[in-house]
Amino acid sequence: MVRQNVHGFLLIVLFLVSANVMAENDNALTFTNPIAARGQDPWVVQHDGLFYYCYSAGGKIGIRVSDRLEKIGDGEEHIAWRPPEDKPYSKEIWAPELHHIDSRWYIYFAADDGKNHNHRMYVLQSEADDPLGPYVFVGKVSDDTNKWAIDGTVLQLNGKLYFIWSGWPGDVNVVQNLYIAPMSDPATISGKRALISEPTHDWERIGDPKVNEGPEVLTRGDKVHIIYSASGSWTDDYCLGRITLTGNDDPMDPASWVKHDQPVFKRTAHVFGPGHASFVHLENATGPKDWIIYHAAQHQGAGWKRDVRLQPFTWDAHDNPLFGEPVKPGMPIVLP
């Protein structure tokens, strides 16, 4: 395992060193972080040769489109949805995600009425099979507890659909855990929620409340991982952790999820608070095929002042992701 981790790390270093060499000859072959000067919770999907960056800003949900992954922050903007006034979901719209399920596109997002304790998950559905919409508001996505919920995502596995999110065990903001529940359709949770991760390690418990959030599904072959964010998002120690589906492979069984005991992506001397990522696989790329898109603090102590960044990653022989270290801003990286 150590040898494989070293091998993956060396591959990432090779990408970066190669970028430095090429940058001396041709700056057009490289890019540098950040790729968006402002932003958080970046969600990017590839569809028909284009990249769609879904985000929230200014009280709306937007989608930017680009034919270059590193240019998503400059892509043409399309407004997917503006909330009506005076609704339970009119304010504090967080972390929208764009998913393609059964010939329709769905945008999952958290929102409230201006009071954080009222945050719940909601979903939009496209009227046709077009990621740019138009979209219609479908409603709340909730289990029967109807507890505080943010950062919802979906897992499609063995012909079944599951919803995964960050929520409170009770009605007080003490801790954020990760939960999973089955879905009968892309807008409906059809069973009880199950706890699959809670902040137990020291590196997950920096800041108050204690936080596990931003769950994102990452698969390779038959291996299913959830890459999640840990510790307070306002701290320099915000980082990424990993849980992996093992055992009997039933995602509703908490015992099937095994947590890696160390963060898989964390701060360095030059990068602070890297977290809440999405992932893109470039099947036909001649260079790095797998890329992580994440946000980080603009500088040490910046809190929620964040930007969006991009870099390649690799895998070990057991299909576990190797993210390496966050690349220092301004350091050349080989173009996707």
C-alpha positions as CSV (number, residue, x, y, z in Angstrom):
1,M,0.0,0.0,0.0
2,V,2.8,2.4,0.8
3,R,4.5,1.7,-2.5
4,Q,1.3,2.3,-4.4
5,N,0.7,5.6,-2.5
6,V,4.2,6.7,-3.3
7,H,3.7,5.7,-7.0
8,G,0.5,7.8,-7.2
9,F,2.1,10.8,-5.5
10,L,5.1,10.6,-7.9
11,L,2.7,10.6,-10.9
12,I,1.1,13.8,-9.6
13,V,4.5,15.3,-9.1
14,L,5.5,14.3,-12.6
15,F,2.4,16.1,-14.0
16,L,3.4,19.2,-12.1
17,V,7.1,19.1,-13.0
18,S,6.1,18.5,-16.7
19,A,3.9,21.5,-16.5
20,N,6.8,23.6,-15.2
21,V,9.0,22.5,-18.0
22,M,6.4,23.1,-20.7
23,A,5.5,26.5,-19.2
24,E,9.0,27.6,-19.9
25,N,8.5,26.8,-23.6
26,D,4.8,27.5,-24.1
27,N,2.5,29.0,-21.5
28,A,-0.5,27.9,-23.7
29,L,0.1,24.3,-22.5
30,T,-0.6,25.1,-18.9
31,F,-3.0,26.8,-16.5
32,T,-2.8,28.0,-13.0
33,N,-5.2,28.1,-10.0
34,P,-7.6,29.5,-9.1
35,I,-9.8,28.9,-12.2
36,A,-12.6,31.0,-10.6
37,A,-11.7,34.0,-8.5
38,R,-14.7,33.6,-6.3
39,G,-16.9,30.5,-5.5
40,Q,-17.6,27.6,-3.2
41,D,-18.9,24.0,-3.4
42,P,-18.1,23.7,-7.1
43,W,-20.1,21.1,-9.0
44,V,-18.9,20.2,-12.6
45,V,-20.3,17.6,-15.0
46,Q,-19.3,16.7,-18.5
47,H,-21.9,16.1,-21.2
48,D,-21.6,15.8,-24.9
49,G,-18.1,17.3,-24.9
50,L,-19.0,20.3,-22.8
51,F,-18.5,21.1,-19.1
52,Y,-21.3,22.4,-17.0
53,Y,-20.5,24.3,-13.8
54,C,-23.5,24.5,-11.5
55,Y,-23.3,27.1,-8.6
56,S,-25.2,29.5,-6.4
57,A,-24.6,33.2,-6.3
58,G,-26.6,36.3,-5.7
59,G,-29.7,34.4,-4.6
60,K,-29.9,32.3,-7.8
61,I,-28.7,29.0,-9.2
62,G,-26.6,29.4,-12.3
63,I,-24.9,27.1,-14.8
64,R,-21.8,28.1,-16.8
65,V,-20.9,26.2,-19.9
66,S,-17.4,25.8,-21.4
67,D,-15.6,23.4,-23.8
68,R,-12.5,23.6,-21.6
69,L,-12.5,22.3,-18.0
70,E,-10.0,24.9,-16.8
71,K,-12.3,27.7,-18.3
72,I,-15.5,26.8,-16.4
73,G,-15.3,30.0,-14.4
74,D,-15.3,32.0,-17.6
75,G,-18.0,30.0,-19.3
76,E,-21.3,31.5,-20.7
77,E,-23.7,32.0,-17.8
78,H,-27.3,30.6,-17.8
79,I,-29.7,31.3,-15.0
80,A,-31.3,28.0,-14.1
81,W,-33.6,29.2,-11.3
82,R,-34.5,32.2,-9.2
83,P,-36.6,31.5,-6.1
84,P,-39.9,33.2,-5.5
85,E,-40.1,35.5,-2.5
86,D,-41.2,34.5,1.0
87,K,-41.0,30.8,0.6
88,P,-39.2,28.3,3.0
89,Y,-36.6,27.9,0.2
90,S,-36.2,31.5,-0.9
91,K,-32.9,32.3,0.8
92,E,-29.4,31.0,1.6
93,I,-29.2,28.7,-1.4
94,W,-26.2,26.4,-1.0
95,A,-24.3,23.8,-3.0
96,P,-26.5,23.0,-6.0
97,E,-25.6,19.8,-7.9
98,L,-26.6,18.9,-11.4
99,H,-27.4,15.3,-12.1
100,H,-28.7,13.3,-15.1
101,I,-31.2,10.6,-14.2
102,D,-33.5,8.8,-16.6
103,S,-33.5,11.3,-19.4
104,R,-34.0,14.3,-17.2
105,W,-31.7,16.7,-15.4
106,Y,-32.1,17.4,-11.7
107,I,-30.6,20.2,-9.5
108,Y,-30.4,19.4,-5.8
109,F,-29.8,22.3,-3.5
110,A,-30.2,23.4,0.1
111,A,-32.2,26.5,1.0
112,D,-34.1,28.2,3.9
113,D,-36.2,31.2,4.8
114,G,-33.3,33.2,6.1
115,K,-32.9,31.1,9.3
116,N,-30.2,28.5,9.1
117,H,-32.0,26.0,11.3
118,N,-34.7,25.8,8.6
119,H,-32.3,24.6,5.9
120,R,-33.7,21.6,4.0
121,M,-32.9,20.0,0.6
122,Y,-34.9,20.7,-2.5
123,V,-34.9,19.7,-6.2
124,L,-35.5,21.2,-9.6
125,Q,-36.3,19.1,-12.7
126,S,-35.6,20.0,-16.4
127,E,-38.6,20.1,-18.7
128,A,-36.6,18.2,-21.4
129,D,-33.3,16.3,-21.7
130,D,-31.2,19.5,-21.6
131,P,-28.8,20.4,-18.8
132,L,-29.6,24.1,-19.3
133,G,-33.3,23.6,-18.7
134,P,-35.7,25.2,-18.4
135,Y,-36.3,23.9,-14.9
136,V,-39.3,23.6,-12.7
137,F,-39.4,23.5,-9.0
138,V,-40.4,20.0,-7.8
139,G,-40.3,20.3,-4.0
140,K,-38.5,19.2,-0.8
141,V,-36.4,16.1,-0.6
142,S,-36.7,14.8,2.9
143,D,-36.9,11.6,5.0
144,D,-39.6,11.3,7.6
145,T,-37.5,13.0,10.3
146,N,-37.5,16.3,8.4
147,K,-34.3,17.4,10.2
148,W,-31.9,20.1,9.1
149,A,-30.2,19.0,5.8
150,I,-27.7,20.4,3.3
151,D,-25.3,19.2,0.6
152,G,-27.5,16.5,-0.9
153,T,-26.2,14.2,-3.7
154,V,-27.4,11.0,-5.3
155,L,-25.9,7.5,-5.7
156,Q,-27.0,5.2,-8.5
157,L,-26.0,1.7,-7.7
158,N,-27.2,-1.7,-9.0
159,G,-30.3,-0.2,-10.5
160,K,-31.3,1.6,-7.3
161,L,-31.2,5.2,-6.3
162,Y,-30.0,6.7,-3.0
163,F,-29.9,10.1,-1.5
164,I,-26.8,11.1,0.7
165,W,-26.7,14.4,2.6
166,S,-25.3,16.2,5.7
167,G,-27.7,16.6,8.5
168,W,-28.3,17.0,12.2
169,P,-29.2,14.1,14.4
170,G,-31.6,16.3,16.3
171,D,-32.9,19.9,16.2
172,V,-29.8,21.7,17.6
173,N,-26.7,22.7,15.7
174,V,-24.2,20.5,17.6
175,V,-22.8,18.1,14.9
176,Q,-23.3,17.4,11.2
177,N,-23.3,13.8,10.2
178,L,-23.7,12.0,6.8
179,Y,-26.9,10.1,6.1
180,I,-28.2,7.9,3.3
181,A,-31.7,6.9,2.4
182,P,-33.3,5.0,-0.5
183,M,-35.3,6.8,-3.2
184,S,-38.3,5.7,-5.2
185,D,-37.7,8.4,-7.8
186,P,-35.2,11.3,-8.2
187,A,-37.4,13.5,-6.0
188,T,-38.7,11.2,-3.3
189,I,-37.0,9.5,-0.3
190,S,-38.8,6.3,0.3
191,G,-37.3,4.9,3.5
192,K,-35.5,5.6,6.8
193,R,-32.2,7.4,6.9
194,A,-29.1,5.6,8.0
195,L,-26.1,7.2,9.6
196,I,-22.9,6.4,7.6
197,S,-20.4,8.9,9.0
198,E,-19.9,11.2,11.9
199,P,-16.9,13.4,12.9
200,T,-14.9,11.1,15.3
201,H,-11.3,11.8,14.3
202,D,-9.4,14.9,15.6
203,W,-9.0,16.2,12.0
204,E,-12.8,16.1,11.6
205,R,-13.5,18.0,14.8
206,I,-11.8,21.4,14.3
207,G,-14.2,24.2,14.8
208,D,-17.6,24.1,16.5
209,P,-20.0,22.5,15.5
210,K,-18.2,19.3,14.5
211,V,-18.7,18.7,10.8
212,N,-19.0,16.0,8.1
213,E,-20.6,17.6,5.0
214,G,-20.3,17.8,1.2
215,P,-20.5,14.1,0.4
216,E,-19.6,13.3,-3.2
217,V,-19.7,9.9,-4.9
218,L,-16.5,8.8,-6.6
219,T,-16.4,5.4,-8.3
220,R,-13.8,3.3,-10.1
221,G,-14.6,-0.2,-11.4
222,D,-16.8,-1.7,-8.7
223,K,-15.4,0.4,-5.9
224,V,-17.7,3.1,-4.4
225,H,-16.2,5.9,-2.4
226,I,-17.8,8.9,-0.7
227,I,-15.4,11.9,-0.5
228,Y,-16.6,14.3,2.1
229,S,-15.6,17.5,3.8
230,A,-14.6,17.6,7.4
231,S,-14.1,20.2,10.2
232,G,-15.5,23.7,10.0
233,S,-15.6,25.2,6.4
234,W,-14.6,28.6,7.9
235,T,-11.3,27.2,9.3
236,D,-8.0,26.8,7.6
237,D,-8.2,23.0,8.5
238,Y,-11.2,22.2,6.3
239,C,-10.2,19.1,4.5
240,L,-11.5,16.0,2.6
241,G,-12.0,12.5,4.1
242,R,-13.1,9.2,2.5
243,I,-15.5,6.4,3.3
244,T,-15.6,3.3,1.1
245,L,-18.4,0.8,0.6
246,T,-17.2,-2.7,1.6
247,G,-18.5,-5.8,3.3
248,N,-21.9,-6.8,2.1
249,D,-22.0,-3.9,-0.3
250,D,-25.4,-2.7,1.0
251,P,-25.1,1.1,1.2
252,M,-28.0,1.2,3.7
253,D,-26.0,-0.8,6.2
254,P,-23.7,1.5,8.2
255,A,-21.3,-1.4,8.8
256,S,-20.7,-1.5,5.0
257,W,-19.0,1.9,5.0
258,V,-15.4,2.0,6.2
259,K,-13.7,5.3,7.0
260,H,-10.1,6.1,6.0
261,D,-8.4,7.2,9.3
262,Q,-6.5,10.2,7.8
263,P,-7.6,13.1,5.6
264,V,-7.1,12.4,1.9
265,F,-6.7,16.1,0.9
266,K,-5.7,18.8,3.4
267,R,-4.0,22.2,3.9
268,T,-0.4,22.9,3.2
269,A,1.9,25.8,3.9
270,H,0.4,27.6,0.8
271,V,-3.2,26.3,0.5
272,F,-5.8,26.6,3.3
273,G,-9.2,25.0,3.8
274,P,-9.3,22.8,0.6
275,G,-12.7,21.0,0.5
276,H,-16.1,20.3,-1.0
277,A,-15.0,18.8,-4.3
278,S,-16.5,17.3,-7.5
279,F,-14.8,15.1,-10.0
280,V,-14.5,14.7,-13.8
281,H,-13.1,11.8,-15.7
282,L,-11.8,12.6,-19.2
283,E,-12.0,9.3,-21.1
284,N,-10.2,10.4,-24.2
285,A,-7.6,12.6,-22.6
286,T,-3.9,12.0,-23.6
287,G,-2.7,13.4,-20.3
288,P,-4.3,13.1,-16.8
289,K,-7.8,11.6,-17.1
290,D,-9.1,12.3,-13.5
291,W,-9.5,15.7,-12.1
292,I,-10.7,17.2,-8.8
293,I,-12.5,20.5,-8.7
294,Y,-12.6,22.0,-5.2
295,H,-12.7,25.3,-3.3
296,A,-10.1,26.7,-1.0
297,A,-9.7,29.8,1.2
298,Q,-8.3,32.7,-0.8
299,H,-5.6,33.1,1.9
300,Q,-4.8,32.0,5.4
301,G,-7.5,33.0,7.8
302,A,-9.9,34.0,4.9
303,G,-12.8,32.0,6.3
304,W,-15.6,31.8,3.8
305,K,-13.8,34.0,1.2
306,R,-13.0,31.2,-1.2
307,D,-12.1,30.5,-4.8
308,V,-12.3,27.4,-7.2
309,R,-9.4,25.3,-8.1
310,L,-8.6,22.3,-10.3
311,Q,-5.8,19.6,-10.5
312,P,-5.3,16.0,-11.6
313,F,-5.3,13.0,-9.3
314,T,-4.4,9.3,-9.7
315,W,-5.4,5.9,-8.2
316,D,-3.6,3.1,-6.4
317,A,-3.7,-0.6,-7.3
318,H,-6.8,-1.1,-5.1
319,D,-8.9,1.6,-6.9
320,N,-8.5,4.2,-4.1
321,P,-8.0,7.8,-5.1
322,L,-4.7,9.5,-4.5
323,F,-5.2,13.3,-4.5
324,G,-1.7,14.3,-3.4
325,E,-1.3,17.8,-2.1
326,P,-3.3,20.9,-3.2
327,V,-1.3,22.8,-5.8
328,K,0.0,26.2,-4.8
329,P,-1.8,29.0,-6.5
330,G,0.1,30.3,-9.6
331,M,2.0,27.0,-10.1
332,P,1.6,25.7,-13.7
333,I,-0.4,22.6,-14.2
334,V,-0.6,20.6,-17.5
335,L,-3.9,21.4,-19.3
336,P,-6.7,18.9,-19.2
